[in-house]
């Protein structure tokens, strides 16, 4: 759960006001809580379809003749504006809110059921079904990340690397026999990468080598994405990335493959120096919790640039 807190005073009401915003990811929802002098005067929770991730939400408190707008001012920063009527009585930033855009639709990945419109078109129903089908693979990815963290701390990086590779290959074997796609459409590619990962972990049983395994895997992954773009015209990796990220709008598969290669190399450029700088304990924490926070915006940005220009985006 992520939270932000704003404290302020109003010109005609000099007691302390506190506006707290809490975000949950599973399911995605946002809770607003407004207190006056320590007493709660308003609280409400919005579901994923009501949250303006790129614009602003308005919280109205008529008994105090107060409206509070909360929203994004750029990709990573948020701001709050308090109004009485048309007059702004307090604001946390002078920057205007961003206009809502296609990025709002990515919330459907986290809560596909809530994202269904009242009268969906056949295309919208098909997209919702595809996104629901991807949810098990997202949960598997999260579970693998947590499992790697705990195994690495208890038994070492080599054991964690071998365990992760073995579990991925095991998923590849059982995936055809279960009703859900546990590998998100990347079954063959994931199995091949798992075998390579296991070979690296087994051949170089050293902490630094395990930390640098990501660099080697990134080079292989980027090469595979370039091959997919140049030879297969985005027919494998690009096609699947376009399906994963379709909340951003129609994505050209070939451009998605090029974007995936570039994003992978950029993430590698960030991670590789850290393998030498961080201790093993620090790297385990970074790999489990911070790496994804860095990688996800890079991948989203790359896929945003890979959108099909023919759609007028």
MOGI-V585368 format. One record per residue. N is the residue number from 1. RES is the residue in one small letter. SS is DSSP state (helix for helix, strand for strand, loop for the rest). OMEGA is omega in whole degrees, 0 to 359 (999 if undefined). BURIAL is 1 if it has 24 or more other ideal C-beta (glycine too) atoms within 12 Angstrom, else 0. Layout:
<<N,RES,SS,OMEGA,BURIAL> <N,RES,SS,OMEGA,BURIAL>>
//
This chain:
<<1,x,loop,179,0> <2,x,strand,182,0> <3,x,strand,175,0> <4,x,strand,182,1> <5,x,strand,178,0> <6,x,strand,178,1> <7,x,strand,184,0> <8,x,strand,174,1> <9,x,strand,179,0> <10,x,strand,184,1> <11,x,loop,183,0> <12,x,loop,181,0> <13,x,strand,192,0> <14,x,strand,174,0> <15,x,strand,182,0> <16,x,strand,173,0> <17,x,strand,178,1> <18,x,strand,179,1> <19,x,strand,185,1> <20,x,strand,180,1> <21,x,strand,178,1> <22,x,strand,178,0> <23,x,strand,172,1> <24,x,strand,182,0> <25,x,strand,185,0> <26,x,loop,354,0> <27,x,loop,182,0> <28,x,strand,177,1> <29,x,strand,183,1> <30,x,strand,180,1> <31,x,strand,175,1> <32,x,strand,177,1> <33,x,strand,182,1> <34,x,strand,179,1> <35,x,strand,175,0> <36,x,strand,181,1> <37,x,loop,177,0> <38,x,loop,181,0> <39,x,strand,180,0> <40,x,strand,179,0> <41,x,strand,179,1> <42,x,strand,175,1> <43,x,strand,177,0> <44,x,strand,180,1> <45,x,strand,179,0> <46,x,strand,173,1> <47,x,strand,187,0> <48,x,helix,183,1> <49,x,helix,182,1> <50,x,helix,185,1> <51,x,loop,176,1> <52,x,loop,185,1> <53,x,loop,181,1> <54,x,loop,181,1> <55,x,loop,182,0> <56,x,strand,171,1> <57,x,strand,181,1> <58,x,strand,175,0> <59,x,strand,183,1> <60,x,strand,177,0> <61,x,strand,188,1> <62,x,helix,182,0> <63,x,helix,176,0> <64,x,helix,180,1> <65,x,loop,187,0> <66,x,strand,172,1> <67,x,strand,179,1> <68,x,strand,176,1> <69,x,strand,180,1> <70,x,strand,180,1> <71,x,strand,183,1> <72,x,strand,172,1> <73,x,loop,168,1> <74,x,loop,188,0> <75,x,loop,187,0> <76,x,loop,187,0> <77,x,loop,181,0> <78,x,strand,179,1> <79,x,strand,181,1> <80,x,strand,177,1> <81,x,strand,177,1> <82,x,strand,182,1> <83,x,strand,165,0> <84,x,strand,189,0> <85,x,loop,178,0> <86,x,loop,185,0> <87,x,strand,175,0> <88,x,strand,182,0> <89,x,strand,175,1> <90,x,strand,176,1> <91,x,strand,181,1> <92,x,loop,182,1> <93,x,loop,177,0> <94,x,loop,182,0> <95,x,loop,177,0> <96,x,loop,176,0> <97,x,loop,175,1> <98,x,loop,175,0> <99,x,loop,177,0> <100,x,loop,181,0> <101,x,loop,183,0> <102,x,helix,183,1> <103,x,helix,177,1> <104,x,helix,186,1> <105,x,helix,180,1> <106,x,helix,176,1> <107,x,helix,180,1> <108,x,helix,179,1> <109,x,helix,184,1> <110,x,loop,183,1> <111,x,loop,187,1> <112,x,helix,182,1> <113,x,helix,182,0> <114,x,helix,184,0> <115,x,helix,181,1> <116,x,loop,177,0> <117,x,loop,183,0> <118,x,loop,180,0> <119,x,loop,186,0> <120,x,loop,173,0> <121,x,loop,177,0> <122,x,helix,179,0> <123,x,helix,179,0> <124,x,helix,178,0> <125,x,helix,180,0> <126,x,helix,180,0> <127,x,helix,179,1> <128,x,helix,178,1> <129,x,helix,178,0> <130,x,helix,181,1> <131,x,helix,176,1> <132,x,helix,180,1> <133,x,helix,181,0> <134,x,helix,185,1> <135,x,helix,179,1> <136,x,helix,181,0> <137,x,helix,176,1> <138,x,helix,178,1> <139,x,helix,177,0> <140,x,helix,179,1> <141,x,helix,179,1> <142,x,helix,179,0> <143,x,helix,179,0> <144,x,helix,180,1> <145,x,helix,179,1> <146,x,helix,179,0> <147,x,helix,178,1> <148,x,helix,181,1> <149,x,helix,184,1> <150,x,helix,178,0> <151,x,helix,180,1> <152,x,helix,181,1> <153,x,helix,184,0> <154,x,helix,189,0> <155,x,helix,177,0> <156,x,loop,185,0> <157,x,helix,182,1> <158,x,helix,179,1> <159,x,helix,180,1> <160,x,helix,180,1> <161,x,helix,180,1> <162,x,helix,179,1> <163,x,helix,180,1> <164,x,helix,179,1> <165,x,helix,180,1> <166,x,helix,180,1> <167,x,helix,178,1> <168,x,helix,179,1> <169,x,helix,177,1> <170,x,helix,176,0> <171,x,helix,178,1> <172,x,helix,182,1> <173,x,helix,183,0> <174,x,helix,185,0> <175,x,helix,181,1> <176,x,loop,187,0> <177,x,loop,179,0> <178,x,loop,185,0> <179,x,loop,181,0> <180,x,loop,173,0> <181,x,loop,185,1> <182,x,loop,183,1> <183,x,loop,173,1> <184,x,loop,179,1> <185,x,loop,182,1> <186,x,loop,189,1> <187,x,helix,184,1> <188,x,helix,180,0> <189,x,helix,180,1> <190,x,helix,179,1> <191,x,helix,179,1> <192,x,helix,179,1> <193,x,helix,178,1> <194,x,helix,178,1> <195,x,helix,178,0> <196,x,helix,180,1> <197,x,helix,179,1> <198,x,helix,179,1> <199,x,helix,179,0> <200,x,helix,181,1> <201,x,helix,181,1> <202,x,helix,184,0> <203,x,helix,182,0> <204,x,loop,185,0> <205,x,loop,183,0> <206,x,loop,184,0> <207,x,helix,181,1> <208,x,helix,179,0> <209,x,helix,178,1> <210,x,helix,179,1> <211,x,helix,179,1> <212,x,loop,177,1> <213,x,helix,178,1> <214,x,helix,178,1> <215,x,helix,180,1> <216,x,helix,180,1> <217,x,helix,179,1> <218,x,helix,178,1> <219,x,helix,178,1> <220,x,helix,180,1> <221,x,helix,179,1> <222,x,helix,178,1> <223,x,helix,178,1> <224,x,helix,179,1> <225,x,helix,177,1> <226,x,helix,176,1> <227,x,helix,179,1> <228,x,helix,181,1> <229,x,helix,188,1> <230,x,helix,187,0> <231,x,loop,184,0> <232,x,loop,179,0> <233,x,loop,180,0> <234,x,loop,187,1> <235,x,loop,180,0> <236,x,loop,183,1> <237,x,helix,181,1> <238,x,helix,180,1> <239,x,helix,181,1> <240,x,helix,176,1> <241,x,helix,178,1> <242,x,helix,178,1> <243,x,helix,179,1> <244,x,helix,190,1> <245,x,loop,186,1> <246,x,helix,174,1> <247,x,helix,177,1> <248,x,helix,185,1> <249,x,loop,178,1> <250,x,loop,183,1> <251,x,strand,177,1> <252,x,loop,185,1> <253,x,helix,181,1> <254,x,helix,177,1> <255,x,helix,177,1> <256,x,helix,178,1> <257,x,helix,176,1> <258,x,helix,181,1> <259,x,helix,179,1> <260,x,helix,178,1> <261,x,helix,180,1> <262,x,helix,179,1> <263,x,helix,180,1> <264,x,helix,180,1> <265,x,helix,178,1> <266,x,helix,177,0> <267,x,helix,178,1> <268,x,helix,180,1> <269,x,helix,177,0> <270,x,helix,187,1> <271,x,helix,187,1> <272,x,helix,178,1> <273,x,helix,181,0> <274,x,helix,177,1> <275,x,helix,179,1> <276,x,helix,186,0> <277,x,helix,186,0> <278,x,loop,171,0> <279,x,loop,180,0> <280,x,helix,180,1> <281,x,helix,179,0> <282,x,helix,182,0> <283,x,helix,178,1> <284,x,helix,178,1> <285,x,helix,180,0> <286,x,helix,183,1> <287,x,helix,184,1> <288,x,helix,191,1> <289,x,helix,185,0> <290,x,helix,185,0> <291,x,helix,181,1> <292,x,helix,179,1> <293,x,helix,177,0> <294,x,helix,186,0> <295,x,helix,186,1> <296,x,helix,177,0> <297,x,helix,179,0> <298,x,helix,181,1> <299,x,helix,178,1> <300,x,helix,179,1> <301,x,helix,179,1> <302,x,helix,179,1> <303,x,helix,176,1> <304,x,helix,178,1> <305,x,helix,182,1> <306,x,loop,181,1> <307,x,strand,180,1> <308,x,loop,182,1> <309,x,helix,180,0> <310,x,helix,182,0> <311,x,helix,181,0> <312,x,loop,181,0> <313,x,loop,999,0>>
//
